[in-house]
Amino acid sequence: MPAWTCRRYGAPDVLALEDVPVPAMRPGWVLVRVRATTVSSCDSRIRALRLPSGMGLLGRLALGWNGPRRPVLGAEAAGTVAAVGAGVTAWRVGDEVVAFPDMRMGAHAAFLAMPADGLLIPRPAGLSLGEAASLCFGGMTALDFLRRAALAPGERLLVIGACGTVGSALVQLGRHRGARVTAVASGEGVACAAALGAERVLDRHREDFRRLGERWDVIADTAGATGFRECLPLLGEGGRYLAIAGGLGDMLARNRGNRRSIAGPVRSRLADLQELGRLAEAGAFRPLVDGVHAFADMPAAHARTDGGRKRGSAVVILPAA
Ligand SMILES: NC(=O)c1ccc[n+]([C@@H]2O[C@H](COP(=O)([O-])OP(=O)(O)OC[C@H]3O[C@@H](n4cnc5c(N)ncnc54)[C@H](OP(=O)(O)O)[C@@H]3O)[C@@H](O)[C@H]2O)c1
């Protein structure tokens, strides 16, 4: 099957389109024909080995020393069940699904193997193929961090990087939970963040949220533009700082009084994916798509993601079977 591989770390030109074996079927697993996927910030970080500060050595040990041990990247997909393994009753050939292999990766290929009871849900009605492929990465991150922050209705939430994949999910899901969302964006992202449901949008090139003399209950930094200590004066009593793009230092940061710093990898749960599916069907969460790339143009989608300025997800559509 065709698959984009990354066999050594580097710029998008290290990627190669190869013919690799279709994943072997196992009892209890399903094979998904991938129709759309994304190039997430995680794909871009792994390909380039551009990891959050302090994570370089740990990253090489976990991912592979000179190149990724799992050379086919791609953390999320929308597609069709092409085969089911022995003992699988929940899925049938032809079912349309959204799959989140997450750090197991493998979605930048024509076929993806998934445990039948893994992070797999029916494709939500009303989403385009590209939106369905973009459901997981931002949505799962946002749900996990909002749960860890215990965001409550009426609380003030500041989202930095509000139009990125994670930020656009935080704005929508924060608002859905009844929070009063202030978004930090720039340029055309200002209108975009307002359309996502932010009560107020700051253009970061014109207004500095640090200088407004205001406080928030939760500050979510998806851009690594701030730090916990810097944000302490901006957090109200019991405030939480979400270091979503944070490194080792953020994971080790100590709480200050009743103000907390929350960092570290997302814990992905099937219940969250199912909730995202329900919210998408109800119109409460619509994944934002930055642009759509052909499978043959995978390196261009990586280059777009590398820039760190996209609005929503860089979608890649595979050729029809
Ligand atoms: N902890 C975890 O497990 C976890 C999970 C998922 C993602 N992440 C991390 O979260 C981060 C965001 O991911 P993403 O996929 O949402 O990225 P993305 O789609 O590339 O979005 C990043 C956004 O940040 C904004 N931005 C860039 N520089 C900025 C600055 N200096 N100040 C304020 N905003 C700035 C950009 O908008 P403008 O420049 O147009 O304003 C852009 O929309 C990545 O570092 C990723 O690795 C962590």
The ligand as a MOL file (V3000), in Angstrom:
LIG
                    3D

  0  0  0     0  0            999 V3000
M  V30 BEGIN CTAB
M  V30 COUNTS 48 52 0 0 0
M  V30 BEGIN ATOM
M  V30 1 N 0.3510 18.3260 25.8860 0
M  V30 2 C -0.0420 17.5550 24.8700 0
M  V30 3 O -0.2070 16.3290 25.0030 0
M  V30 4 C -0.3160 18.1930 23.5480 0
M  V30 5 C -1.3340 17.6620 22.7210 0
M  V30 6 C -1.5820 18.3030 21.5090 0
M  V30 7 C -0.8450 19.4220 21.1480 0
M  V30 8 N 0.1280 19.8750 21.9580 0 CHG=1
M  V30 9 C 0.9330 21.0500 21.5910 0
M  V30 10 O 0.0720 22.1590 21.4880 0
M  V30 11 C 0.6430 23.1040 20.6080 0
M  V30 12 C -0.4390 23.6420 19.6770 0
M  V30 13 O -0.8180 22.6490 18.7870 0
M  V30 14 P -1.7780 22.9930 17.5580 0
M  V30 15 O -1.9040 21.7280 16.8110 0
M  V30 16 O -2.9960 23.6790 18.0250 0 CHG=-1
M  V30 17 O -0.8550 24.0390 16.7420 0
M  V30 18 P -1.2710 24.9340 15.4850 0
M  V30 19 O -2.5060 24.3930 14.8550 0
M  V30 20 O -0.0480 25.0790 14.6680 0
M  V30 21 O -1.6730 26.3550 16.1070 0
M  V30 22 C -0.7910 27.1730 16.7540 0
M  V30 23 C -1.4400 28.5690 16.8660 0
M  V30 24 O -0.6150 29.3580 17.7040 0
M  V30 25 C -0.6740 30.7030 17.2550 0
M  V30 26 N 0.6000 31.3420 17.5760 0
M  V30 27 C 1.8040 31.1300 17.0060 0
M  V30 28 N 2.7480 31.8740 17.6130 0
M  V30 29 C 2.1160 32.5530 18.6130 0
M  V30 30 C 2.5350 33.4840 19.6060 0
M  V30 31 N 3.8000 33.8670 19.7020 0
M  V30 32 N 1.6200 33.9680 20.4580 0
M  V30 33 C 0.3290 33.5930 20.3920 0
M  V30 34 N -0.1500 32.7220 19.4620 0
M  V30 35 C 0.7440 32.2120 18.5800 0
M  V30 36 C -0.9240 30.6520 15.7660 0
M  V30 37 O -1.8630 31.6790 15.4220 0
M  V30 38 P -1.3700 33.1610 14.9810 0
M  V30 39 O 0.1270 33.1380 14.8370 0
M  V30 40 O -2.0620 33.4010 13.6770 0
M  V30 41 O -1.8290 34.0670 16.0610 0
M  V30 42 C -1.5780 29.2650 15.5310 0
M  V30 43 O -2.9470 29.3520 15.1640 0
M  V30 44 C 1.8120 22.4010 19.9060 0
M  V30 45 O 3.0220 22.8530 20.4780 0
M  V30 46 C 1.5970 20.9460 20.2330 0
M  V30 47 O 2.7940 20.2170 20.2530 0
M  V30 48 C 0.4110 19.2940 23.1480 0
M  V30 END ATOM
M  V30 BEGIN BOND
M  V30 1 1 1 2
M  V30 2 2 2 3
M  V30 3 1 2 4
M  V30 4 1 4 5
M  V30 5 2 4 48
M  V30 6 2 5 6
M  V30 7 1 6 7
M  V30 8 2 7 8
M  V30 9 1 8 9
M  V30 10 1 8 48
M  V30 11 1 9 10
M  V30 12 1 9 46
M  V30 13 1 10 11
M  V30 14 1 11 12
M  V30 15 1 11 44
M  V30 16 1 12 13
M  V30 17 1 13 14
M  V30 18 2 14 15
M  V30 19 1 14 16
M  V30 20 1 14 17
M  V30 21 1 17 18
M  V30 22 2 18 19
M  V30 23 1 18 20
M  V30 24 1 18 21
M  V30 25 1 21 22
M  V30 26 1 22 23
M  V30 27 1 23 24
M  V30 28 1 23 42
M  V30 29 1 24 25
M  V30 30 1 25 26
M  V30 31 1 25 36
M  V30 32 1 26 27
M  V30 33 1 26 35
M  V30 34 2 27 28
M  V30 35 1 28 29
M  V30 36 1 29 30
M  V30 37 2 29 35
M  V30 38 1 30 31
M  V30 39 2 30 32
M  V30 40 1 32 33
M  V30 41 2 33 34
M  V30 42 1 34 35
M  V30 43 1 36 37
M  V30 44 1 36 42
M  V30 45 1 37 38
M  V30 46 2 38 39
M  V30 47 1 38 40
M  V30 48 1 38 41
M  V30 49 1 42 43
M  V30 50 1 44 45
M  V30 51 1 44 46
M  V30 52 1 46 47
M  V30 END BOND
M  V30 END CTAB
M  END
